[in-house]
């Protein structure tokens, strides 16, 4: 069978430029897709940011240069490439837009990513030909599928390309003034009703309308974005196009997160030697100046410190938590209120609480391996990776039933792999913490649960198989 090309168009990618979960998907899913489905060749295209040049400059190979028209603008852009681990990565260079210290947060982000989205179509000939499928992600590349549908296919160009769009977080929609459509995107006002929502240009809405198929990062999230509590105003649109929306749970990099050969750990272990895990707990307690005790349950949180993560629940019942035989470790940065609050709690409970207001990937892995429980009381969580990573290290998750947390963790009362509460209430969370701490007192039963969760397959191969089926379905249409 002839090899089929899948073109991932993303605004960030792990190993090159990253700020969050999108980068993890772009860095891991293409490799898994090619592993599970050898008939697919995956290309990944992203902007050539300043930080990529600084790190990868000596490996970047120039492919060619093209002129890109964006409304009344005409700018030159160059295409560079790197082949790594079987994946071909392409980088669009336009220094006026991308030679900056930060990926996002600039006054002209709309124009920057409109240019990037439009440029893709100019470079197909330099990338080996027109792909069978374009797979765009989040609002930054929503215009790729919009341009394909209402500009190029209307001109009888690229008519065989199928388009897929993945929503990683519907909260960020790419909303701009009406003039943005013509003045920046170069799209006729005739198409304003198609992209308009609440009187403004909404690129997420436009991608929902124009894409052949839509995915979200978990099955539960695909349902949640159709109700007003989670859709951030787009519930009418997601309901309208519900027939082409499907949720696929993200995975984790099981090679990177592997307690059996993770050199950063004090002691390596696997599910057959779960008892060795306690050596990592002891090392973590020593390094954080906590009492070295195995009879107390060590609860961990690794998170952005923002309200969406449900941290208010922890603050509200922290005194009651500390009445239990536990220690508590938090790692993360975010809102100043939460940073100061958890530092204050650490001062109030010396040798029992450690608040690390930073982010360090190696330190995070030491916490995953050293803790007994992992707490994740999110208000919303499109997918979530931490509950899967903690499971990989045999650290039992306590989660709220939302988004990907609902899909990946089931309560132990139903022979599941963690502790799950439904209500966004501190009391509901506290009850599950008490249940988990009680189970910890029965070390044989607790170790059996830890051993069980380490065996669950949260790898990207599961997600890749699901995406392979979607690609096949799209190409049949």
C-alpha positions as a printed NumPy array, in Angstrom:
array([[  0.   ,   0.   ,   0.   ],
       [  1.291,   3.46 ,  -0.898],
       [  2.564,   5.385,   2.098],
       [  0.134,   8.062,   3.254],
       [  1.351,  11.424,   4.571],
       [ -0.11 ,  13.007,   7.701],
       [  0.89 ,  16.641,   8.208],
       [  0.789,  17.743,  11.858],
       [  0.612,  21.546,  12.048],
       [  1.342,  22.761,  15.572],
       [  2.477,  25.86 ,  17.442],
       [  4.82 ,  23.923,  19.774],
       [  6.498,  20.533,  20.015],
       [  8.355,  18.718,  22.777],
       [ 12.106,  18.848,  22.308],
       [ 11.975,  22.036,  20.257],
       [  9.646,  24.592,  21.863],
       [  7.121,  23.802,  24.557],
       [  4.809,  25.414,  27.092],
       [  2.281,  22.672,  27.871],
       [  0.38 ,  19.542,  26.913],
       [  0.117,  20.371,  23.204],
       [  3.893,  20.059,  22.916],
       [  3.747,  16.614,  24.548],
       [  1.179,  15.472,  21.973],
       [  3.127,  16.885,  19.032],
       [  6.347,  15.342,  20.305],
       [  5.004,  11.869,  21.1  ],
       [  1.915,  11.046,  19.04 ],
       [  3.544,  11.234,  15.55 ],
       [  6.208,   8.705,  16.591],
       [  3.579,   6.377,  18.004],
       [  1.431,   6.697,  14.872],
       [  4.322,   5.616,  12.657],
       [  5.14 ,   2.747,  15.024],
       [  1.588,   1.422,  15.178],
       [  0.701,   2.269,  11.553],
       [  3.849,   1.881,   9.371],
       [  1.864,   2.854,   6.258],
       [  1.647,   6.428,   7.568],
       [  4.439,   8.97 ,   7.206],
       [  4.042,  11.831,   9.676],
       [  5.45 ,  15.315,   9.144],
       [  5.432,  17.905,  11.942],
       [  5.428,  21.6  ,  11.009],
       [  5.899,  24.455,  13.476],
       [  7.29 ,  27.997,  13.495],
       [ 11.051,  28.465,  13.725],
       [ 11.18 ,  30.216,  17.081],
       [ 14.287,  31.906,  18.44 ],
       [ 14.841,  29.174,  21.039],
       [ 14.809,  26.488,  18.328],
       [ 17.505,  28.328,  16.385],
       [ 19.618,  28.651,  19.509],
       [ 19.412,  24.954,  20.355],
       [ 19.187,  23.282,  16.953],
       [ 20.805,  25.812,  14.608],
       [ 23.717,  23.567,  13.607],
       [ 21.334,  20.768,  12.574],
       [ 18.771,  22.832,  10.669],
       [ 18.856,  22.222,   6.934],
       [ 17.457,  24.833,   4.552],
       [ 14.861,  23.36 ,   2.195],
       [ 13.765,  26.449,   0.311],
       [ 12.103,  29.865,   0.325],
       [  8.662,  31.089,  -0.738],
       [  6.639,  34.292,  -0.795],
       [  3.52 ,  34.154,   1.37 ],
       [  0.595,  36.507,   0.841],
       [ -1.492,  37.451,   3.87 ],
       [ -4.194,  39.981,   2.964],
       [ -2.239,  43.023,   1.705],
       [  1.067,  41.734,   3.087],
       [  3.628,  39.783,   1.12 ],
       [  6.487,  38.349,   3.154],
       [  9.257,  35.925,   2.443],
       [  9.507,  32.752,   4.524],
       [ 12.115,  30.019,   4.567],
       [ 11.572,  26.333,   5.336],
       [ 14.089,  24.316,   7.343],
       [ 14.035,  20.654,   8.295],
       [ 15.416,  18.134,  10.775],
       [ 14.906,  14.359,  10.718],
       [ 14.798,  12.846,  14.198],
       [ 13.645,   9.407,  15.415],
       [ 12.02 ,   8.668,  12.072],
       [  9.941,  11.858,  12.032],
       [ 10.536,  14.718,   9.597],
       [ 10.196,  18.098,  11.312],
       [  9.748,  21.289,   9.306],
       [ 10.204,  24.815,  10.606],
       [  8.818,  27.979,   9.028],
       [ 11.2  ,  30.908,   9.444],
       [  9.854,  34.44 ,   9.383],
       [ 11.935,  36.538,  11.754],
       [  9.497,  39.438,  12.014],
       [  6.992,  37.049,  13.574],
       [  8.931,  34.274,  15.288],
       [ 12.388,  35.526,  16.263],
       [ 11.182,  36.374,  19.776],
       [ 11.929,  35.124,  23.285],
       [  8.396,  33.912,  24.082],
       [  6.164,  31.658,  22.001],
       [  2.918,  33.422,  22.916],
       [  1.636,  36.57 ,  24.569],
       [  2.498,  39.102,  21.877],
       [  0.175,  41.861,  20.657],
       [  0.178,  40.386,  17.14 ],
       [ -0.269,  36.686,  17.95 ],
       [ -3.28 ,  36.534,  15.634],
       [ -1.265,  37.829,  12.696],
       [  1.741,  35.659,  13.55 ],
       [ -0.214,  32.434,  13.494],
       [ -2.342,  33.477,  10.53 ],
       [  0.88 ,  33.867,   8.556],
       [  2.161,  30.519,   9.769],
       [ -1.121,  28.798,   8.87 ],
       [ -1.198,  30.34 ,   5.397],
       [  2.46 ,  29.515,   4.727],
       [  1.872,  25.761,   5.002],
       [  0.18 ,  25.673,   1.598],
       [  3.135,  27.381,  -0.073],
       [  5.568,  24.73 ,   1.124],
       [  3.898,  21.469,   0.101],
       [  6.123,  21.12 ,  -2.965],
       [  9.2  ,  21.489,  -0.737],
       [  7.853,  18.905,   1.711],
       [  7.552,  16.097,  -0.795],
       [  4.063,  16.788,  -2.061],
       [  0.509,  17.345,  -0.896],
       [ -0.393,  15.341,   2.224],
       [ -3.445,  13.117,   2.448],
       [ -4.428,  14.605,   5.831],
       [ -3.72 ,  17.855,   7.635],
       [ -3.976,  17.534,  11.409],
       [ -4.166,  20.973,  13.056],
       [ -4.231,  21.695,  16.786],
       [ -5.88 ,  24.439,  18.88 ],
       [ -6.68 ,  27.995,  17.807],
       [ -3.145,  28.881,  16.713],
       [ -3.436,  26.59 ,  13.699],
       [ -7.219,  26.604,  13.276],
       [ -6.776,  28.798,  10.2  ],
       [ -5.016,  25.968,   8.365],
       [ -8.281,  24.032,   8.109],
       [-10.279,  27.219,   7.544],
       [ -8.05 ,  28.299,   4.65 ],
       [ -8.199,  24.797,   3.182],
       [-12.001,  24.733,   3.206],
       [-13.05 ,  28.24 ,   2.231],
       [-10.096,  29.455,   0.212],
       [ -8.215,  26.676,  -1.538],
       [-10.962,  24.115,  -2.091],
       [-13.214,  26.874,  -3.409],
       [-10.44 ,  27.517,  -5.97 ],
       [-10.367,  23.784,  -6.752],
       [ -6.963,  23.383,  -5.072],
       [ -5.901,  20.654,  -2.623],
       [ -9.362,  19.128,  -2.954],
       [ -8.227,  15.657,  -1.874],
       [ -6.779,  16.763,   1.474],
       [ -8.847,  15.738,   4.497],
       [ -8.668,  17.902,   7.601],
       [ -8.631,  16.944,  11.271],
       [ -8.671,  19.417,  14.155],
       [ -7.825,  18.599,  17.774],
       [ -9.126,  20.699,  20.659],
       [ -6.695,  20.558,  23.558],
       [ -8.427,  23.255,  25.59 ],
       [-11.596,  24.948,  24.37 ],
       [-11.087,  27.852,  26.763],
       [ -8.595,  29.403,  24.33 ],
       [-10.479,  30.101,  21.109],
       [ -8.599,  32.745,  19.121],
       [-11.074,  35.622,  19.349],
       [-10.51 ,  38.849,  17.385],
       [-12.316,  41.935,  16.11 ],
       [-14.36 ,  41.519,  12.884],
       [-11.774,  43.442,  10.843],
       [ -9.252,  40.691,  11.587],
       [-10.892,  38.484,   8.963],
       [-10.194,  40.685,   5.972],
       [ -7.32 ,  42.885,   7.145],
       [ -5.188,  40.088,   8.627],
       [ -6.452,  36.767,   7.286],
       [ -7.28 ,  38.015,   3.819],
       [-10.629,  36.242,   3.876],
       [-13.673,  37.873,   2.294],
       [-16.393,  39.304,   4.546],
       [-18.729,  36.901,   2.754],
       [-17.383,  34.209,   5.088],
       [-17.781,  36.219,   8.284],
       [-20.982,  34.354,   9.338],
       [-19.106,  31.077,   9.093],
       [-16.321,  32.165,  11.481],
       [-18.246,  34.697,  13.561],
       [-19.44 ,  34.023,  17.098],
       [-21.001,  36.665,  19.342],
       [-20.118,  39.335,  16.8  ],
       [-16.399,  38.523,  16.756],
       [-14.053,  36.363,  14.72 ],
       [-13.684,  33.046,  16.566],
       [-11.055,  30.777,  15.005],
       [-11.973,  27.78 ,  17.143],
       [-15.544,  28.056,  15.903],
       [-14.308,  28.378,  12.335],
       [-12.263,  25.197,  12.66 ],
       [-15.253,  23.346,  14.118],
       [-17.269,  24.316,  11.038],
       [-14.596,  23.807,   8.375],
       [-12.746,  20.667,   9.519],
       [-13.78 ,  17.25 ,   8.247],
       [-13.44 ,  15.764,  11.733],
       [-12.753,  16.952,  15.291],
       [-11.047,  15.229,  18.196],
       [-10.571,  16.177,  21.816],
       [ -7.959,  14.839,  24.224],
       [-10.311,  12.511,  26.112],
       [-13.743,  10.927,  25.53 ],
       [-15.232,  12.647,  28.583],
       [-14.005,  16.056,  27.398],
       [-15.732,  15.487,  24.053],
       [-18.987,  15.29 ,  26.003],
       [-18.176,  18.128,  28.397],
       [-17.53 ,  20.696,  25.656],
       [-21.172,  20.332,  24.611],
       [-22.44 ,  21.782,  27.914],
       [-22.147,  25.384,  29.019],
       [-20.123,  24.697,  32.181],
       [-17.156,  23.529,  30.108],
       [-17.599,  24.953,  26.589],
       [-16.744,  28.61 ,  27.325],
       [-19.645,  29.779,  25.177],
       [-19.233,  27.38 ,  22.247],
       [-21.721,  24.736,  23.403],
       [-24.199,  25.655,  20.66 ],
       [-21.558,  24.998,  18.002],
       [-20.174,  21.803,  19.519],
       [-23.701,  20.412,  19.779],
       [-24.396,  21.355,  16.178],
       [-21.359,  19.407,  14.978],
       [-21.448,  16.632,  17.581],
       [-21.562,  13.935,  14.883],
       [-17.991,  14.711,  13.854],
       [-16.493,  15.138,  17.352],
       [-14.693,  12.234,  19.02 ],
       [-12.613,  12.036,  22.183],
       [ -9.314,  10.13 ,  22.276],
       [ -7.392,   9.919,  25.52 ],
       [ -3.834,  11.217,  25.34 ],
       [ -0.976,   9.007,  26.428],
       [  2.362,   9.485,  28.156],
       [  5.928,   8.806,  27.095],
       [  6.492,   5.498,  28.869],
       [ 10.193,   5.471,  27.94 ],
       [ 10.801,   8.854,  29.547],
       [  8.657,   7.989,  32.574],
       [ 10.025,   4.573,  33.498],
       [ 10.895,   3.793,  37.133],
       [ 12.771,   0.673,  36.047],
       [ 15.577,   2.595,  34.331],
       [ 15.09 ,   6.225,  35.436],
       [ 18.619,   7.281,  36.396],
       [ 17.366,  10.191,  38.494],
       [ 15.78 ,   7.889,  41.095],
       [ 17.432,   6.7  ,  44.292],
       [ 16.241,   3.158,  43.556],
       [ 14.85 ,   1.646,  40.373],
       [ 11.876,  -0.688,  40.583],
       [  9.031,  -2.227,  38.629],
       [  5.669,  -3.783,  39.435],
       [  7.346,  -7.038,  40.426],
       [  9.579,  -5.26 ,  42.933],
       [  7.17 ,  -2.62 ,  44.237],
       [  8.645,  -2.906,  47.722],
       [ 11.768,  -1.092,  46.477],
       [  9.663,   2.024,  45.898],
       [  9.982,   2.931,  49.596],
       [ 13.689,   3.683,  49.078],
       [ 12.626,   6.62 ,  46.89 ],
       [ 10.235,   7.811,  49.575],
       [ 13.024,   7.781,  52.136],
       [ 15.355,   9.671,  49.795],
       [ 12.65 ,  12.247,  49.045],
       [ 11.874,  12.774,  52.739],
       [ 15.554,  13.329,  53.495],
       [ 16.07 ,  15.771,  50.635],
       [ 12.998,  17.829,  51.618],
       [ 13.765,  17.758,  55.366],
       [ 10.632,  15.801,  56.169],
       [ 10.582,  13.223,  58.942],
       [ 11.815,   9.928,  57.543],
       [  8.862,   7.721,  58.376],
       [  7.259,   4.914,  56.436],
       [  4.204,   4.743,  58.697],
       [  2.87 ,   8.084,  57.419],
       [  1.323,   8.441,  53.965],
       [  3.103,  10.924,  51.676],
       [  0.63 ,  12.863,  49.495],
       [  1.947,  14.792,  46.496],
       [  0.688,  17.525,  44.155],
       [  2.499,  18.494,  40.94 ],
       [  0.539,  21.207,  39.187],
       [  0.239,  24.656,  37.775],
       [ -0.966,  26.698,  40.724],
       [ -4.188,  28.041,  39.249],
       [ -7.811,  27.827,  40.303],
       [ -8.711,  25.447,  37.464],
       [ -6.625,  22.776,  39.214],
       [ -8.923,  22.711,  42.259],
       [ -6.272,  23.92 ,  44.68 ],
       [ -8.917,  25.852,  46.606],
       [-10.255,  22.494,  47.807],
       [ -6.873,  21.632,  49.298],
       [ -6.577,  25.024,  50.998],
       [-10.113,  24.784,  52.383],
       [ -9.554,  21.47 ,  54.17 ],
       [ -5.814,  21.514,  54.791],
       [ -6.203,  21.581,  58.566],
       [ -8.393,  18.467,  58.417],
       [ -5.867,  16.815,  56.102],
       [ -3.099,  17.456,  58.595],
       [ -5.125,  15.774,  61.319],
       [ -4.429,  12.56 ,  59.386],
       [ -1.129,  10.641,  59.543],
       [  0.219,  12.222,  56.359],
       [  2.989,  14.332,  54.896],
       [  2.369,  16.692,  51.97 ],
       [  4.614,  17.77 ,  49.086],
       [  3.681,  20.322,  46.413],
       [  5.65 ,  21.251,  43.297],
       [  4.593,  23.994,  40.887],
       [  4.306,  27.657,  40.034],
       [  1.378,  29.887,  39.136],
       [ -0.885,  32.422,  40.8  ],
       [  0.795,  34.448,  43.504],
       [ -2.028,  33.691,  45.966],
       [ -1.45 ,  29.934,  45.79 ],
       [  2.331,  30.264,  45.781],
       [  2.216,  32.311,  48.995],
       [ -0.487,  30.168,  50.583],
       [  1.383,  26.891,  50.179],
       [  4.645,  28.458,  51.348],
       [  2.77 ,  29.646,  54.43 ],
       [  1.4  ,  26.131,  55.043],
       [  4.911,  24.698,  54.762],
       [  6.145,  27.168,  57.411],
       [  3.207,  26.275,  59.642],
       [  3.859,  22.518,  59.414],
       [  7.659,  22.095,  59.423],
       [  8.958,  18.576,  58.69 ],
       [  5.486,  17.547,  57.495],
       [  4.829,  19.87 ,  54.543],
       [  7.158,  20.912,  51.716],
       [  6.105,  23.516,  49.127],
       [  8.458,  23.792,  46.17 ],
       [  7.518,  26.865,  44.136],
       [  9.404,  25.953,  41.014],
       [  9.263,  23.395,  38.254],
       [ 12.002,  20.873,  37.669],
       [ 11.295,  17.764,  35.599],
       [ 13.85 ,  15.652,  37.451],
       [ 12.469,  16.73 ,  40.814],
       [  8.959,  15.922,  39.598],
       [ 10.021,  12.356,  38.793],
       [ 11.555,  11.966,  42.251],
       [  8.217,  13.063,  43.738],
       [  6.212,  10.723,  41.509],
       [  8.422,   7.841,  42.633],
       [  8.668,   8.831,  46.301],
       [  5.064,   9.687,  47.116],
       [  2.365,   7.218,  48.104],
       [ -0.631,   9.199,  46.82 ],
       [ -1.04 ,  11.775,  44.053],
       [ -3.771,  14.388,  44.487],
       [ -5.432,  15.982,  41.44 ],
       [ -8.742,  17.693,  42.343],
       [ -9.155,  19.587,  39.058],
       [-12.171,  21.742,  38.331],
       [-11.652,  21.002,  34.629],
       [ -9.046,  18.749,  33.013],
       [ -9.347,  18.111,  29.258],
       [ -7.015,  15.139,  29.579],
       [ -4.376,  15.409,  32.276],
       [ -1.083,  13.522,  32.217],
       [ -0.026,  13.579,  35.866],
       [ -2.526,  10.932,  36.944],
       [ -1.085,   8.598,  34.291],
       [  2.512,   9.406,  35.199],
       [  1.857,   8.823,  38.9  ],
       [  0.302,   5.466,  38.016],
       [  3.391,   4.591,  35.992],
       [  5.415,   5.101,  39.188],
       [  2.953,   3.168,  41.349],
       [  1.733,   6.28 ,  43.169],
       [ -2.014,   5.964,  43.648],
       [ -4.04 ,   8.89 ,  42.213],
       [ -6.896,  10.713,  43.942],
       [ -8.831,  12.656,  41.292],
       [-12.067,  14.464,  40.614],
       [-14.295,  12.884,  37.965],
       [-13.824,  15.338,  35.105],
       [-12.384,  15.178,  31.581],
       [ -9.521,  12.765,  31.125],
       [ -9.383,  12.088,  34.856],
       [-12.815,  10.462,  34.561],
       [-11.654,   8.349,  31.608],
       [ -8.337,   7.201,  33.038],
       [ -9.048,   6.64 ,  36.75 ],
       [-11.84 ,   4.514,  38.225],
       [-12.589,   4.254,  41.93 ],
       [-11.253,   1.313,  43.934],
       [-14.802,   0.611,  45.135],
       [-15.467,  -0.519,  41.555],
       [-12.232,  -2.531,  41.305],
       [-10.566,   0.546,  39.825],
       [ -7.113,   2.099,  39.853],
       [ -7.469,   5.053,  42.226],
       [ -9.784,   7.155,  44.344],
       [-12.406,   9.296,  42.6  ],
       [-14.789,  11.964,  43.909],
       [-17.466,  13.738,  41.876],
       [-18.541,  16.935,  43.634],
       [-16.33 ,  20.01 ,  43.46 ],
       [-16.367,  20.138,  47.261],
       [-13.539,  20.015,  49.789],
       [-15.535,  17.586,  51.933],
       [-15.879,  15.123,  49.033],
       [-12.146,  15.26 ,  48.371],
       [-11.337,  14.862,  52.057],
       [-13.431,  11.7  ,  52.303],
       [-11.454,  10.114,  49.47 ],
       [ -8.17 ,  11.146,  51.081],
       [ -9.296,   9.488,  54.306],
       [-10.183,   6.312,  52.387],
       [ -6.789,   6.276,  50.693],
       [ -4.873,   6.885,  53.929],
       [ -6.844,   4.108,  55.608],
       [ -5.936,   1.711,  52.806],
       [ -2.298,   2.749,  53.205],
       [ -2.384,   1.373,  56.757],
       [ -2.961,  -2.061,  55.201],
       [  0.4  ,  -2.22 ,  53.467],
       [ -0.237,  -5.514,  51.711],
       [ -3.448,  -4.245,  50.091],
       [ -1.912,  -0.867,  49.256],
       [  1.147,  -2.404,  47.598],
       [ -1.132,  -4.649,  45.576],
       [ -2.979,  -1.581,  44.296],
       [  0.321,   0.129,  43.471],
       [  1.461,  -2.969,  41.623],
       [ -1.821,  -3.087,  39.69 ],
       [ -1.737,   0.515,  38.477],
       [  1.849,   0.213,  37.25 ],
       [  0.702,  -2.402,  34.739],
       [ -1.899,  -0.188,  33.044],
       [ -0.974,   0.763,  29.479],
       [ -1.09 ,   4.556,  29.271],
       [  1.337,   4.632,  26.354],
       [  0.798,   6.671,  23.199],
       [  0.37 ,   3.441,  21.238],
       [ -3.238,   3.214,  22.431],
       [ -3.97 ,   6.759,  21.207],
       [ -2.066,   6.148,  17.964],
       [ -4.237,   3.143,  17.122],
       [ -7.369,   5.253,  17.614],
       [ -6.029,   8.05 ,  15.417],
       [ -5.046,   5.501,  12.771],
       [ -8.698,   4.451,  12.534],
       [ -9.795,   8.083,  12.116],
       [ -7.228,   8.712,   9.364],
       [ -8.392,   5.583,   7.556],
       [-12.034,   6.659,   7.85 ],
       [-11.262,  10.145,   6.507],
       [ -9.329,   8.852,   3.531],
       [-12.198,   6.526,   2.607],
       [-14.626,   9.442,   2.373]])
